[in-house]
């Protein structure tokens, strides 16, 4: 029986490096108790940069969790188990907190205390903080980073402290960051993204 023509093999163009980058799931956690917090607005502003770099970003505002479950340490409450699931699912975690008296927020502490002991095992973590004075800048290294390490974080990238005065939130919720702070934040976010395997090229500073 005669055979038909042998089909010629198709040559696929190798994907661009950015197309080969696996998109990571990032949980962006705001530990501020205030609905008008600069911390929360800044995180959501930075979320867009991470999304543009190819990541799936899931926002979590701790203040939206039921107070009775959070402060009553109700580990079985659906909101608490749901938050724990988000941490477990994520490959990268952004932790943002206002600094009060050289310490991260009590609200954030309440959530971290309810998570499994090694909830950050295998995760890449970016710690961010905001505050009214540079005297609080060391809170990331001396208050927050040790806790993240104790929870098993695989890689805690260099964090950043942003002064409240460098963040402006408009009536519409739009965020403006001063040039110096924007450039610094762009660098730390890009390093975090690179650690996750994201695309970091050709993006202007987050301002």
KOLLODREN-378299 format. One record per residue (C-alpha): x, y, z; residue number from 1. Coordinates in steps of 0.05 Angstrom, whole numbers. Example, Ala and Ser with C-alpha at 12.3 -4.5 7.8 and 13.67 -1.06 7.14 Angstrom:
<recs>
246_-90_156_1
273_-21_143_2
</recs>
This chain:
<recs>
0_0_0_1
32_66_-20_2
48_114_35_3
29_187_33_4
80_243_38_5
117_246_103_6
97_309_140_7
154_357_151_8
171_371_224_9
148_437_250_10
201_482_279_11
176_523_337_12
208_588_355_13
239_582_424_14
199_623_474_15
227_688_498_16
260_684_566_17
203_724_597_18
152_675_568_19
189_617_600_20
186_649_669_21
137_613_713_22
85_658_744_23
87_655_820_24
29_665_867_25
43_722_915_26
3_737_978_27
5_811_994_28
-11_820_1068_29
-28_887_1100_30
-23_886_1176_31
-52_955_1185_32
-115_963_1228_33
-137_1025_1190_34
-181_1027_1127_35
-145_1091_1106_36
-76_1064_1121_37
-18_1087_1078_38
10_1017_1088_39
-49_982_1055_40
-52_1033_999_41
23_1026_986_42
19_951_983_43
-39_952_933_44
2_1002_892_45
61_954_892_46
16_895_876_47
5_924_807_48
80_924_794_49
84_850_813_50
24_834_769_51
58_869_710_52
118_825_722_53
77_762_712_54
55_742_781_55
-14_726_809_56
-23_772_868_57
-74_758_922_58
-87_817_970_59
-102_803_1043_60
-120_859_1091_61
-116_829_1161_62
-165_881_1188_63
-221_849_1146_64
-216_783_1186_65
-268_776_1241_66
-241_806_1305_67
-273_752_1348_68
-237_698_1309_69
-171_735_1305_70
-165_759_1377_71
-202_699_1405_72
-152_652_1372_73
-207_612_1339_74
-164_567_1295_75
-225_532_1267_76
-260_595_1242_77
-268_593_1166_78
-234_661_1159_79
-173_638_1197_80
-168_571_1160_81
-179_609_1095_82
-121_656_1111_83
-77_597_1128_84
-94_566_1061_85
-74_629_1025_86
-6_628_1059_87
2_554_1042_88
-15_566_969_89
31_625_958_90
103_619_935_91
119_691_954_92
93_732_1012_93
95_808_1018_94
86_830_1091_95
69_903_1102_96
60_935_1169_97
58_1004_1202_98
109_1011_1257_99
87_1031_1326_100
140_1043_1380_101
192_1004_1341_102
146_943_1334_103
103_915_1278_104
27_920_1287_105
-10_879_1339_106
-60_861_1286_107
-7_828_1243_108
21_792_1304_109
-48_764_1320_110
-52_732_1251_111
20_706_1250_112
8_674_1319_113
-50_634_1291_114
-13_606_1231_115
23_539_1232_116
92_542_1263_117
127_536_1196_118
76_571_1153_119
130_606_1114_120
172_544_1098_121
193_544_1026_122
169_616_1016_123
205_678_991_124
185_737_1035_125
189_813_1025_126
180_853_1090_127
157_925_1083_128
141_977_1136_129
116_1048_1141_130
122_1098_1197_131
127_1170_1217_132
201_1174_1232_133
266_1141_1209_134
277_1120_1281_135
229_1062_1265_136
268_1039_1204_137
304_984_1242_138
239_951_1262_139
241_907_1199_140
308_876_1218_141
301_874_1293_142
227_860_1303_143
196_830_1240_144
252_791_1206_145
267_745_1266_146
193_725_1268_147
192_710_1194_148
255_669_1201_149
226_630_1259_150
167_612_1215_151
213_578_1166_152
219_630_1110_153
268_603_1059_154
290_670_1031_155
275_737_1063_156
296_790_1012_157
319_859_1032_158
260_898_1059_159
245_972_1059_160
218_1024_1107_161
179_1081_1077_162
164_1146_1113_163
90_1165_1118_164
108_1233_1090_165
133_1200_1026_166
65_1169_1011_167
5_1210_988_168
-64_1179_980_169
-113_1219_938_170
-188_1224_948_171
-197_1170_894_172
-148_1124_929_173
-93_1136_879_174
-24_1131_910_175
35_1177_896_176
104_1162_924_177
162_1212_925_178
216_1198_874_179
269_1173_922_180
222_1126_957_181
192_1102_891_182
261_1084_864_183
280_1047_927_184
214_1009_928_185
221_991_855_186
289_960_870_187
265_918_929_188
203_895_893_189
243_877_831_190
292_837_873_191
234_800_904_192
204_787_836_193
270_762_809_194
277_714_868_195
209_686_847_196
229_681_774_197
188_739_749_198
200_790_694_199
233_854_719_200
256_891_656_201
233_957_627_202
189_978_685_203
193_1049_710_204
199_1062_785_205
134_1055_823_206
116_1127_837_207
</recs>
